[in-house]
Amino acid sequence: MTAAAEAARTAGALLVVGDVVTDVVAVHREPLAPATDTAARIRTLPGGAGANAACWAARTGSSEVRLLARVGCESARWHERALVDAGVRPRLVVDPAEPTGTVVALVGADAERTFLTDSGASLRLCPADWVPALLDGAGHLHLSGYLFFSDSSRELALVALRAARTRGVPVSVDPASTGFLAALGPERFLAAVAGVGVLLPNEDEALLLAGLRAPAGAARAAVELSRRIPLVVVTRGTGGALVAEGGRITAEVEAEPADAVDTTGAGDAFTGGFLAARLSGATPTDSARAGCRAAAHAVTRLGGRP
């Protein structure tokens, strides 16, 4: 067993609290044609930012990955089997009223995606769904940012965050969505995640949270955010990633080359690869490199999972 593998085995489990959704991915080579047909390749796949990150972490090295999420009864078994097959230990709460969330991902010829989101059961997680034993033996807690965009799931996220801090378990958050962040309010989001050790935004999310416009650049946003959260890693797609700690940029990591087909799961893959590396004892810079490798693999396939 390599030193890295031994470290991953002994570092403790990764607990992800987040979303499981059903992705309907439509890849269209031509621009969308209003009021008529546009030819597309369409697939229905398991997804969700939290679930995707958990699956990528399991694939890239974490010895045990747990996931807490809420789903509808119509697809609970399908999602559970997909997670188990990916090496994740799921605790899926079956919602009695709402179906599993659904995301329609429209992917153009440039591999960029636009989401239509029905959160369904995913944001109905609530404090009653929390089980303290989920943190037993955990080395890290990761919270999907989508949790912070509804009252009940935000309360659950805060319960999990407080429990992790009480036990000395490090916590990370992926902000998840500029659209939802703007609706909630950047300051309200940052206040809710106070106490986390790692923030993993993409460039647009970082700029929004830092109150900056695009010309200001991701580096300035990363620096500003790292004055509030100890470690900030900003993903920039083909521009790689920036690592900021304590108010300064400590690393710029290049992206791995890839022939992109669908960027739907790139950020989730980065998160999973990054967290698996951190749990194995890697530095923030090496963890960002691991995240970039996972993201490069993710964009070569449809959907957000390995």
N, C-alpha and C positions, 0 to 999 in steps of 0.2 A: 504493500500500500504506500502510495506517495505521501509526502508530508502534507500536501494540500488536501488530499483525500482524508487523511487522518484528522486534520484540523476540522474539515467539514463534518466528520462523524461525531466529533466531541464538542462542537460549538453549540449545539442545541438546535431545536427545531425553529423553522420559520413559520410564524403564524400570520396569515393574510386575512384581513377582514375587508370584504368588499362586495363586488357584484358578479353575478352569473347572469348572462343574457343569451338569447338566441340571436345569432347574427345572420342576416340575409345579405350576402355579398353579391353585388351586381357589377361586373366589370364590363365597361362599354368602351369600345375603341373610337367611336364617333361621338361628337357632342350630342347631348340630349336634344331630341326633336320634339318640341311642344305639340300637343294635340295629335300625335301619331306614335308609331312604334320606333324604338331604337333597339337594335340588336344588342344582346348582352349575354355574357356567361354568368349564370346565377347559381349560387350554392347556399344551402342552409347549414350553418356550422355552429358549434358551441363557442361562446365568447364571453365578454365581460372583462373590464380592465383588471379587476382583482383576480379573477379566475385565470386569465391569460398570464399575468405576472407569476402566479403560483405555479402554473404548468412550466413556464420557462425556467423558473428557479429549480424545480425538480429535475428538469432535463439537464441543466448546466452545473449541477453539483450539490445542491442542498440534500443532506441525508434524510431529512423529514420535513415535509411541507404540509401545513394544515390550512384549511380554508373555512371561514364562516361566511355564509351567504344565505339569501332567501330566494326561493323559486316558487313557481306555480305547480300545482299538482299535475298538470297536463304533460309536463316534460321533466319532472323531477328525476325519474329513473334514468332517462337518457343523459341528463347532465351529470348525475352522480357517476354513471359508468364511464363517461368520457374523462372525468377528473381522476377516477381511480386508475384508469388505463394510462393516464399521463404521470402517475406516481404521486398524486396528491391525495391526502386524507381529508375528504370533505365532511363538513357538518352543515347540511343544507336544511334550513327551516322551510317547511312547506306552508305557503301562505293559503289561508282558507278562502280568500276572496279574489285575489288578483292573479293573473297568469304571469309566467316568467317574462321578464323584460325582453323587449325586442329592439334590435338596432338594424336599420336598413343602411348599408354602407354602399354608396355610389362611388365607384372607382373609375376614374378616367384613364385616358391613354398614357398620361404622365405618372400613373400609379398613385396619385394623390386621391384622398377620399373625403367624401362629405357624408355626415351622419344624419339620419332621421331617427330620433330616439323616443321610445316608449318605455319608461323605466319600470313599469309594472310592479312586480313584487320586490324588485331588487332594492329599492329605496324605502321599503317598509320594514327593514330591519329595525329592531327597537331594543331598549335595554333588557327586556325580558328574554331576548334571544341570547344574551351573553351568558357564558358558562366560565367561571373562573378557572376551571381545570384546563381550559384551552391554553393557558399560559404555563402550565406545568412543564418544565423542561425546555421552555422556549428560549431561544437566544436572540430573537428579534421579532418585533411586531411591525407589520406594514399595513397602513390604512389607505384604501382607495379614496381619492379625493371626491368621488361621486357621493360618498356617504355624507358629506357635509352640505349637500344641496337639498336635503329635506329635513324637517324637524325631527322625525323619529329616528332616522338613521344617523343624524348628527349627534343626537343624545347617546346612541349606542357607541359611536366612535369615541365620544368623550369618556364614556365608562371604560372602554377598552384602554384608552390612552392613560387614564388615571391608574388603572390596575397595573399596567405595564411599568409606569414610573415608580409605583410603590414597590414593585419587585426588582427594580433596577434593570428592566429589559429595555434596550434601545428601541426607538420608534422612528419610522419613516413615513412620509406621505407623498403621494403623487397627486398634484392638483387636478389633473384629469381633463378639464374642459374650459376653454376661454369663455364660451357662451354662458355656461352655468356660473362660472366665476364672476363674470360681469353682472349677472343678475343678482347673485348673492351679495357682492361687494368685496373687493380685495381686502380691505381692512377687517371686515367681519371674518373672512376666511383665515387671515393671518392670526387674528385673536383666538380663533377656535383651535388652531394647531399649535398654539404656544406651548412650548415644552418638548416638541419633537426634536430629534437630533439631526434628521436628514430630510431635505426637501428635494424632490426630483421633478422639476417642471420642464416643459419644453420651452423654446425661446419665446413664443407668443405668451405663454402663461407667465413666464418670468417677467417680461416687460409689463404685463398687466398688473401683476402683484407688486412690482416695484414702482408703479405709477409713471412709467416711462413710455415714450413712443418709439417706433421701430428705429429711427436714425440713431437713437442713443446707444443701441447695441446690446447684445446679450451679456457681454462682459460687465458692463456697468450695472445691469440688473442683477447679475449673479453676486457682484460685490455688495450691492445694497442689501440684498436679501440675506447674505451670509453674516450681516451684522445683527440679524434677528434670530437666525437659525444657524447652528454651528457649521453644518456641512450642506452646501447647496451644489447640486450637479445639474447643469442646464444642458438638455439635449438640443442639437441643431440639425437633425437630419443628416444630409450629406456633409454638413460642416462639422460633424463629430460632437464632442461634448466639452463643456467647461466645468472645471472643479474650482469652487471657491470656498475658502475657510477663513473665518474671523475677519472678514472685510477685505480679503485680497484673493486674486486668482492664483491658485497654486498649481494648476495644470491645464493644458489644452490637449485634448485627445483627438486624434484623427479618426474619421469614420472608416470602417472597413468597406472596400469596394464590393458592389453587388449589383446584379441586374434586377431592378425592382419590378415586381408584378403588382403588388398590393401593399401599401404602407399601413394598412389597418392596425396591425399588431406591433409595429416597430417600437413604439414607446413602452408598451407593456413588456416586450421582450428585453428591452434595455433594462427596465426595472428588475425583472427576474434575474437576468445575468449579473447585474450589479449586486443585488442582495445576496445571491449565492456566493459570489466572490468575497463580499464583506464578511459573511458568516464563516468563510474558510480562513479568515485572517488577512486577506489582501488589503493593501493600502487603498485609499480613495481613488488614486490615479489608476492603479491596476484593476480596480473594480469597475471603473468607467470603461476601461479597455474591454473587459469581459462583457459589459453591457453593449458596447458597440459591436462586438462579434455576434452576440445573440440577435441584435437588431438587424444586422446585415443578413443573417440567415432568415429572419422572419419575413423580410420584404420579398423574398424570392418565391413565396407561396401564398395561396389565397387564405384569408382568415388570420386570426390573431394567435393561434396556438402552434406549438412545435409540430 
